[in-house]
Amino acid sequence: MDRSIRRLGGFMILLFCALFVQLNYIQVFRASDLNTRPGNNRPIDQSFAKPRGTIATADGVLLARSVKSDDRFQYQREYPEGELYAALTGYFSYVYGATGLERAYNTELSGKTAKQQIKSVGDLFVDKDRTGNLKLSVRSDIQAVAKQQLGDFKGSIVALDPRSGEILALYSNPSFDPNLIANHDVTDSQAAYNLLNAAEGKPLLPKAYREIYPPGSTFKVVTGSTGVETGGVTPTSPVYDTVRSITVPGTSRPLRNFGGELCGGTLYVILAKSCNTSFAQMGLELGGDKMVAGAEGFGFNSTPPFDLPAVPSHFKTDFTRNEPALAQSSIGQNETAATPLQMALVAAGVANDGVIMEPHVVSEIRDGEGELVSSHDPIQWKRAVSPQTAETMREGMREVVRTGSATRLQIDGLDVGAKTGTAQFGPSEPLRSHAWVIAWAGLPGQPASIAVAVIVENQDGASESTGGRLAAPMAKQVIEQSFQPMPAPPADPSASTTTTAAN
């Protein structure tokens, strides 16, 4: 009898262990697969039955919140600022899922991280608001100026603090209203998405960090930095020939300066005048290997460690027996392509003594009780060049503002450096181009506190003055606003709390 009981007991234990293993296998290892299986709407339905945390600017302007709803779901995601921050917040939709910060910080916003769920054993028995509220580094006043400056122009503006990598403003035009896609009415949501997805200018695409463009002459900052860093270029040598064009070995087609102008001289002169011939010659003399290393030192061919899904910028890596491509790439043409975020990081690296910090838009996360969940400490991403090289290039960029194509960026009381660019694209007739400027600024004698990149897309013609005429005044307004005091938080105390939606 005892022997039979022992066998039965052992068998029951084996069954219990098998059940335990199977439950853990399903809940842990197959959870993601089951949750995302087509036809399984339960995880989605559950996410709309609970509130999510808020998203707010550095100065307290509310960008996203959950409000009580009386339709098929308990909560509706709402975006009070509409299209102004769509490239950052993205949307939270029953039909199309989540994008932007809503996706990148979904676990934190829904309060599902281990740290938010349980801080102590006592939390298991207490009803607490564990949703995570995101506080951004973006300032509402600088963001508003970026939008106002672009106006009806298609393009993007990125502003960041080169000392920390904090994004101060990020805006692309055209944009869209996330409320339209977040609508619980499936028919309305689908209609809005289909309309926006087919619209000219890709309003659903956050182009500031997910679209690449030829950077044109703004890339000459990278070429010049590479020349100085490797020892082949100084402020006084070499003295590049003053010519209208050069014929690169391997081609019979001349590479010309804009407008066929005579151009040449030492580093600061050719940077201020943006001499295509001189920088093409510099790239050829440096060689493909050094140019690739220099570009990659600034972050090209790498995905920036941004807390939103940025795409890598591109610089060709093989110039074997292809000197024409090397010459064109060295002046920001050929296959060279960059996001506006990447070009802002180029300016930031020069401004910050050669160090590029990890760009980020979320500065801290707090739970529903106001307790700190996490914060972002400044982290170095790249050592692009030495401090000595960075200072040399800062002086060159100052000269562009003093006497070159960026004189519209002169600002009383500020130390400003810049480089304009005009990137021709498409067929030669009619001429079309993107107008660029990258810049940094700070108080005299102090480290720069802002770096900016502006691109104005698809402009008529292709003149080296285009970037200075169109993009530079926009950058100036953004820079000037950054030196104003940050706005006080909104007076409405309900701005950071869950409210009931009005019908």
Secondary structure in CASP SS format (residue, H / E / C, confidence):
PFRMAT SS
TARGET T0000
AUTHOR 0000-0000-0000
METHOD secondary structure of the structure
MODEL  1
M C 1.00
D H 1.00
R H 1.00
S H 1.00
I H 1.00
R H 1.00
R H 1.00
L H 1.00
G H 1.00
G H 1.00
F H 1.00
M H 1.00
I H 1.00
L H 1.00
L H 1.00
F H 1.00
C H 1.00
A H 1.00
L H 1.00
F H 1.00
V H 1.00
Q H 1.00
L H 1.00
N H 1.00
Y H 1.00
I H 1.00
Q H 1.00
V H 1.00
F H 1.00
R C 1.00
A H 1.00
S H 1.00
D H 1.00
L H 1.00
N H 1.00
T C 1.00
R C 1.00
P C 1.00
G C 1.00
N C 1.00
N C 1.00
R H 1.00
P H 1.00
I H 1.00
D H 1.00
Q H 1.00
S H 1.00
F C 1.00
A C 1.00
K C 1.00
P C 1.00
R C 1.00
G C 1.00
T C 1.00
I E 1.00
A E 1.00
T C 1.00
A C 1.00
D C 1.00
G C 1.00
V C 1.00
L E 1.00
L E 1.00
A E 1.00
R E 1.00
S E 1.00
V E 1.00
K E 1.00
S C 1.00
D C 1.00
D C 1.00
R C 1.00
F C 1.00
Q C 1.00
Y E 1.00
Q E 1.00
R E 1.00
E E 1.00
Y C 1.00
P C 1.00
E C 1.00
G H 1.00
E H 1.00
L H 1.00
Y H 1.00
A H 1.00
A H 1.00
L H 1.00
T H 1.00
G C 1.00
Y C 1.00
F E 1.00
S E 1.00
Y C 1.00
V C 1.00
Y C 1.00
G E 1.00
A E 1.00
T C 1.00
G H 1.00
L H 1.00
E H 1.00
R H 1.00
A H 1.00
Y C 1.00
N H 1.00
T H 1.00
E H 1.00
L H 1.00
S C 1.00
G C 1.00
K C 1.00
T C 1.00
A H 1.00
K H 1.00
Q H 1.00
Q H 1.00
I C 1.00
K C 1.00
S C 1.00
V H 1.00
G H 1.00
D H 1.00
L H 1.00
F H 1.00
V C 1.00
D C 1.00
K C 1.00
D C 1.00
R C 1.00
T C 1.00
G E 1.00
N E 1.00
L E 1.00
K E 1.00
L E 1.00
S C 1.00
V C 1.00
R C 1.00
S H 1.00
D H 1.00
I H 1.00
Q H 1.00
A H 1.00
V H 1.00
A H 1.00
K H 1.00
Q H 1.00
Q H 1.00
L H 1.00
G C 1.00
D C 1.00
F C 1.00
K C 1.00
G E 1.00
S E 1.00
I E 1.00
V E 1.00
A E 1.00
L E 1.00
D C 1.00
P C 1.00
R C 1.00
S C 1.00
G C 1.00
E E 1.00
I E 1.00
L E 1.00
A E 1.00
L E 1.00
Y E 1.00
S E 1.00
N E 1.00
P C 1.00
S C 1.00
F C 1.00
D C 1.00
P H 1.00
N H 1.00
L H 1.00
I H 1.00
A H 1.00
N C 1.00
H C 1.00
D C 1.00
V H 1.00
T H 1.00
D H 1.00
S H 1.00
Q H 1.00
A H 1.00
A H 1.00
Y H 1.00
N H 1.00
L H 1.00
L H 1.00
N H 1.00
A H 1.00
A C 1.00
E C 1.00
G C 1.00
K C 1.00
P C 1.00
L C 1.00
L C 1.00
P C 1.00
K H 1.00
A H 1.00
Y H 1.00
R H 1.00
E C 1.00
I C 1.00
Y E 1.00
P C 1.00
P C 1.00
G H 1.00
S H 1.00
T H 1.00
F H 1.00
K H 1.00
V H 1.00
V H 1.00
T H 1.00
G H 1.00
S H 1.00
T H 1.00
G H 1.00
V H 1.00
E H 1.00
T C 1.00
G C 1.00
G C 1.00
V C 1.00
T C 1.00
P C 1.00
T C 1.00
S C 1.00
P C 1.00
V C 1.00
Y E 1.00
D E 1.00
T E 1.00
V E 1.00
R C 1.00
S E 1.00
I E 1.00
T C 1.00
V C 1.00
P C 1.00
G C 1.00
T C 1.00
S C 1.00
R C 1.00
P C 1.00
L E 1.00
R E 1.00
N C 1.00
F H 1.00
G H 1.00
G H 1.00
E C 1.00
L C 1.00
C E 1.00
G E 1.00
G E 1.00
T C 1.00
L H 1.00
Y H 1.00
V H 1.00
I H 1.00
L H 1.00
A H 1.00
K H 1.00
S C 1.00
C C 1.00
N H 1.00
T H 1.00
S H 1.00
F H 1.00
A H 1.00
Q H 1.00
M H 1.00
G H 1.00
L H 1.00
E H 1.00
L H 1.00
G C 1.00
G H 1.00
D H 1.00
K H 1.00
M H 1.00
V H 1.00
A H 1.00
G H 1.00
A H 1.00
E H 1.00
G H 1.00
F C 1.00
G C 1.00
F C 1.00
N C 1.00
S C 1.00
T C 1.00
P C 1.00
P C 1.00
F C 1.00
D C 1.00
L C 1.00
P C 1.00
A C 1.00
V C 1.00
P C 1.00
S C 1.00
H E 1.00
F C 1.00
K C 1.00
T C 1.00
D C 1.00
F C 1.00
T C 1.00
R C 1.00
N C 1.00
E H 1.00
P H 1.00
A H 1.00
L H 1.00
A H 1.00
Q H 1.00
S H 1.00
S C 1.00
I C 1.00
G C 1.00
Q C 1.00
N C 1.00
E C 1.00
T C 1.00
A E 1.00
A E 1.00
T C 1.00
P H 1.00
L H 1.00
Q H 1.00
M H 1.00
A H 1.00
L H 1.00
V H 1.00
A H 1.00
A H 1.00
G H 1.00
V H 1.00
A H 1.00
N C 1.00
D C 1.00
G C 1.00
V E 1.00
I E 1.00
M E 1.00
E C 1.00
P C 1.00
H E 1.00
V C 1.00
V E 1.00
S E 1.00
E E 1.00
I E 1.00
R E 1.00
D E 1.00
G C 1.00
E C 1.00
G C 1.00
E C 1.00
L E 1.00
V E 1.00
S E 1.00
S E 1.00
H C 1.00
D C 1.00
P C 1.00
I C 1.00
Q E 1.00
W E 1.00
K E 1.00
R E 1.00
A C 1.00
V C 1.00
S C 1.00
P H 1.00
Q H 1.00
T H 1.00
A H 1.00
E H 1.00
T H 1.00
M H 1.00
R H 1.00
E H 1.00
G H 1.00
M H 1.00
R H 1.00
E H 1.00
V H 1.00
V H 1.00
R H 1.00
T H 1.00
G C 1.00
S C 1.00
A C 1.00
T H 1.00
R H 1.00
L H 1.00
Q C 1.00
I C 1.00
D C 1.00
G C 1.00
L C 1.00
D E 1.00
V E 1.00
G E 1.00
A E 1.00
K E 1.00
T E 1.00
G E 1.00
T E 1.00
A E 1.00
Q E 1.00
F E 1.00
G C 1.00
P C 1.00
S C 1.00
E C 1.00
P C 1.00
L C 1.00
R E 1.00
S E 1.00
H E 1.00
A E 1.00
W E 1.00
V E 1.00
I E 1.00
A E 1.00
W E 1.00
A E 1.00
G E 1.00
L C 1.00
P C 1.00
G C 1.00
Q C 1.00
P C 1.00
A C 1.00
S C 1.00
I E 1.00
A E 1.00
V E 1.00
A E 1.00
V E 1.00
I E 1.00
V E 1.00
E E 1.00
N E 1.00
Q E 1.00
D E 1.00
G C 1.00
A C 1.00
S C 1.00
E C 1.00
S C 1.00
T H 1.00
G H 1.00
G H 1.00
R H 1.00
L H 1.00
A H 1.00
A H 1.00
P H 1.00
M H 1.00
A H 1.00
K H 1.00
Q H 1.00
V H 1.00
I H 1.00
E H 1.00
Q H 1.00
S H 1.00
F C 1.00
Q C 1.00
P C 1.00
M C 1.00
P C 1.00
A C 1.00
P C 1.00
P C 1.00
A C 1.00
D C 1.00
P H 1.00
S H 1.00
A H 1.00
S H 1.00
T C 1.00
T C 1.00
T E 1.00
T E 1.00
A C 1.00
A C 1.00
N C 1.00
END
